[in-house]
Each structure stands twice: as structure tokens, then as C-alpha cells.
Amino acid sequence: MTKSPLLSTAPPRKRLFVTLMGITCLIVVAVIFLAWWIPNRGLANIHTNLPHIVGILMVVLSGLAILGTGLLVLTTALGKDIFLTRYMRLVVIKFLLPVIELVGRLTGLDRDRIRQSFIAMNNSLVMSQRMKVKPDRILVLLPHCIQLSDCEIKVTGDIHKCVKCGRCSIRGLVEIGIKYAVDISVATGGTLARKVIVEKRPKLVLAVACERDLTSGIKDCYPLPVIGILNERPFGPCFNTFVDVAKIDEVLSHVLHIE
């Protein structure tokens, strides 16, 4: 088989998401100003002080939008939980991401690039909490396409069935599971992935998938913290994909609490 380098995944960068977040903040402030300025004269007809009261409210809302954006940037830049990071993730996931995806479409940016940057931002926010989780409360979740399609031994349900031939990433992942005593599951789709999470009730999920599946998984799992690692797709999507096992090892070494 010939690999196609065009489908390999580049390391995600937070810079794009931060830039779009700043643009979104300016749009929100502009909308708030227009919401005050357009009906301003009509408000004066109701009460002479009403425009001033509404104006103060709009200034406060604008200040909160700017302050929130600044805190997000500082949190990701410094890698420290400055202030209410968990709730800031809520704002990023539930509000900013849909708006930023819309801004991206209007400006012609590739959706997967935006998703990659969002995943990097999310990972930074999760890691900034400096969580220390016991091995039995961490779940490493893998897509079924990480295993070679022609392998006769299917590891869905039990990754330890792998005979460690080394032709795909499963061998290294089994070794990671043994090294850190963490639970590793292979899911055939989003429904099964959610079922596994409900059954195992982890405190932290380390998920491997493509941009679309990771983004939707991070949104669906909130407030459960999810660290996403993009798979590599040299043969196209959902077919004989790979993952850099060293990245998983690095994340686990930072978040594991070993007594």
C-alpha cells in the first residue's frame, strides 16, 4: 500500500482558534453596542435615564466578553488554571466553537483546521487544571480503524487479544496500558464510545480520533474532561489509521496520580 502524505495530520495549533476567538469577541462587542445604539432614542421616550442604564449594562457585558477572552488566552499561554477554567471550557465548547465555526465558514477557512485548533485549545485548558487522576479512573478511547482492516484478531471489546505483531499501533497501546495500568477500549462508533464512558465512569478520557469525532466527543462529554489526540490517516479516513503512542505516553505521565 502507498501512503498519501496529504492525509497525515499536522500538529494542531492554538493560534488560529485564539485569533478567531478575538474576532468573535469584537463581533460580540459590536452587536452589544448596536443593540444599545439603535433603540437608544426610543428608550429615552420611555424614561430619560433608561438609555444610560441600558448603556451601563452593555458596557458591563462588553467588559465581561473582553475579560473572558483575555483569561482564556492567558490560561492557555501560561498553562495555569487562572480562574474558573472548567466553566471557561463550557463557554468555549457550547458558545464560542459554534460561532467560530460560522466565522470560519464566512472567511473560507477549512473546518478541520478550526477543529484542530479547538482541540489544541481544549487540551490546553484541561491540562492547565493540573489534574492528577488514579489509573483506574482514566479511560483511553480508541477508534476501531486504528487496527489494520485485514487483521483476523479483532480487538474491539478487549485490546489484550492483540498478538503484538507490530503492524499497527495496537501493540504500542497495549504496552502503554500495561505500563500505566490504565483502561484502554476500542469503540466502533460514537454510540458505543458513549456507552463505554457511561459504563466505566472515568474522571478523565484520553481519546484518539479524527477532527470531527474528537470535536463532537468533547462537546458531548462536557463537563467530563477529554484530552484529544488526532490520529494519522495516511490511507484516508477510517481506514488503517495510526496514532503517535509517544503522545499518549506523555499525556499519561502528566495526569496520572501514582501512589
C-alpha positions in Angstrom: 0.0 0.0 0.0 1.2 3.5 -0.8 0.8 6.2 1.8 -0.7 9.6 0.9 1.1 12.2 2.9 -1.6 14.7 2.2 -3.9 13.0 4.7 -1.4 12.8 7.5 -2.4 15.1 10.4 -0.2 18.1 11.2 0.3 19.1 14.9 -2.7 21.3 15.9 -2.0 24.9 16.9 -4.0 27.0 19.3 -3.1 30.3 17.5 -5.9 30.0 14.9 -8.6 29.4 17.5 -7.2 32.3 19.7 -7.3 34.6 16.6 -10.8 33.6 15.7 -11.8 34.0 19.4 -10.6 37.6 19.4 -12.5 38.3 16.2 -15.6 36.7 17.7 -15.2 38.9 20.8 -15.1 42.0 18.7 -18.2 40.9 16.9 -20.0 40.3 20.2 -19.0 43.8 21.5 -20.2 45.3 18.2 -23.5 43.5 18.4 -23.9 44.7 22.1 -23.2 48.3 21.0 -25.7 48.1 18.2 -28.3 46.6 20.5 -27.9 49.7 22.6 -27.4 52.4 20.0 -30.2 51.5 17.6 -33.1 51.7 20.1 -31.4 54.5 22.1 -33.9 57.2 21.1 -36.9 55.0 21.7 -35.6 54.2 25.2 -35.4 57.9 26.0 -39.1 58.3 25.2 -39.9 55.7 27.9 -37.7 57.2 30.6 -34.9 59.8 30.3 -32.5 57.7 32.3 -33.2 54.4 30.6 -30.6 54.9 27.8 -27.9 55.4 30.5 -29.0 52.4 32.5 -29.0 50.2 29.4 -25.7 51.7 28.3 -24.1 50.7 31.6 -25.4 47.2 31.2 -24.0 47.0 27.7 -20.6 48.2 28.9 -20.6 45.5 31.6 -21.5 42.8 29.1 -18.7 44.0 26.7 -16.2 44.1 29.6 -17.1 40.5 30.5 -16.7 39.4 26.9 -13.2 41.0 26.7 -12.2 39.8 30.2 -13.3 36.3 29.4 -11.3 36.2 26.1 -8.3 37.6 27.9 -8.5 35.0 30.7 -8.7 32.2 28.1 -5.7 33.4 26.2 -3.7 33.8 29.5 -4.7 30.3 30.7 -3.6 28.6 27.5 -0.5 30.7 27.2 0.7 30.1 30.8 -0.7 26.6 31.2 -2.1 27.5 34.6 -5.7 27.4 35.9 -6.1 31.1 36.5 -9.8 31.4 37.1 -12.7 29.0 36.7 -11.1 27.0 33.9 -13.9 24.4 34.0 -16.6 27.0 33.3 -14.4 28.7 30.7 -14.3 25.4 28.9 -18.1 25.5 28.9 -18.1 28.9 27.2 -15.5 27.7 24.6 -17.4 24.4 23.9 -21.0 25.5 24.0 -20.8 29.1 22.7 -17.5 30.1 21.1 -17.0 27.0 19.0 -20.3 27.2 17.0 -19.8 31.0 16.5 -16.1 30.5 15.5 -17.0 27.7 13.0 -19.5 30.2 11.5 -16.9 32.9 11.3 -14.5 30.4 9.7 -17.0 29.4 7.1 -17.7 33.0 6.2 -13.9 33.7 5.9 -13.3 30.5 3.9 -11.2 28.7 6.5 -11.0 24.9 6.4 -13.3 23.4 9.1 -10.8 20.7 10.0 -8.2 23.4 10.7 -10.5 25.1 13.0 -11.4 21.9 14.8 -7.7 21.0 15.1 -7.1 24.4 16.8 -10.1 23.9 19.0 -8.9 20.5 20.2 -5.5 22.1 21.0 -7.2 24.8 22.9 -9.4 22.3 24.8 -6.4 20.2 25.7 -4.5 23.2 27.0 -7.5 24.2 29.2 -7.8 20.6 30.6 -4.0 20.3 31.2 -4.0 23.7 32.9 -6.1 22.3 35.7 -3.1 20.1 36.7 -5.3 17.1 37.3 -3.9 14.1 39.0 -6.1 11.0 38.4 -5.7 7.5 39.6 -5.0 4.9 36.8 -8.3 3.2 37.3 -10.2 6.4 36.7 -8.6 7.1 33.3 -10.1 5.8 30.1 -8.1 5.7 26.8 -10.6 5.5 24.0 -9.6 4.4 20.5 -11.3 4.2 17.1 -11.6 0.8 15.5 -9.8 2.0 12.4 -6.6 2.1 14.5 -6.4 -1.7 13.9 -5.4 -3.0 10.4 -8.5 -3.9 8.4 -7.1 -7.3 7.3 -6.2 -8.4 10.9 -8.1 -11.5 11.8 -8.0 -10.9 15.5 -10.5 -8.1 16.4 -9.6 -6.2 19.5 -12.9 -4.4 19.9 -14.0 -5.1 23.4 -10.6 -6.5 24.6 -7.4 -4.9 23.3 -5.4 -7.6 25.1 -6.4 -10.0 22.3 -3.7 -8.4 20.2 -0.8 -10.8 19.4 1.6 -7.8 19.2 2.8 -8.3 15.6 3.7 -4.6 15.4 2.0 -3.9 12.1 -0.3 -1.3 13.6 -0.4 1.0 16.7 -2.3 -1.5 18.8 0.9 -3.2 20.1 2.3 0.1 21.5 -1.0 0.9 23.0 -1.3 -2.5 24.8 2.2 -1.8 26.2 1.1 1.6 27.4 -1.9 0.1 29.1 0.3 -2.4 30.9 2.9 0.2 31.8 0.4 2.6 33.4 -2.4 0.1 34.4 -5.0 2.2 32.6 -8.1 1.0 30.8 -8.0 1.1 27.0 -11.1 0.5 25.0 -11.7 0.4 21.2 -15.1 1.7 20.0 -16.7 1.2 16.6 -18.6 4.4 16.7 -19.9 7.3 18.7 -22.8 5.4 20.3 -20.5 2.6 21.6 -18.0 5.2 22.8 -20.7 6.9 24.9 -21.8 3.5 26.2 -18.3 2.7 27.3 -17.9 6.1 29.1 -21.2 5.6 30.9 -20.2 2.1 32.0 -16.7 2.9 33.1 -17.4 6.3 34.6 -13.9 7.7 34.2 -12.7 11.0 35.7 -10.7 11.7 32.6 -10.8 10.5 29.0 -7.9 10.4 26.6 -9.5 10.0 23.2 -7.9 9.2 19.8 -9.9 10.1 16.7 -10.3 12.4 13.7 -11.1 16.1 14.0 -14.9 15.7 13.6 -15.2 12.8 16.1 -13.0 14.4 18.7 -14.8 17.8 18.5 -18.2 16.1 18.8 -16.9 13.9 21.6 -15.5 16.8 23.6 -18.8 18.6 23.3 -21.0 15.6 24.2 -18.8 14.6 27.2 -18.7 18.0 28.9 -18.2 18.5 31.9 -16.1 15.3 31.8 -12.6 16.5 30.8 -11.4 15.0 27.5 -7.9 15.2 26.1 -8.0 14.7 22.3 -5.2 13.2 20.2 -5.6 13.3 16.5 -4.9 10.1 14.6 -2.9 9.9 11.4 -4.7 8.9 8.2 -2.2 8.0 5.5 -4.7 5.8 3.6 -7.7 8.1 4.1 -10.4 8.5 6.8 -11.5 5.5 8.9 -9.0 3.0 7.3 -5.8 1.7 8.8 -5.1 4.8 10.8 -2.2 5.4 13.2 -1.5 7.2 16.4 1.7 8.5 17.9 2.0 6.3 21.0 4.6 8.7 22.5 2.0 11.5 22.7 -0.3 9.2 24.8 2.6 8.2 27.0 3.5 11.9 27.5 -0.1 12.9 28.5 -0.5 9.9 30.9 2.8 10.8 32.6 1.5 14.3 33.3 -2.1 13.4 34.5 -1.6 10.1 36.4 -1.6 10.0 40.2 0.6 7.1 41.2 0.8 6.2 44.9 
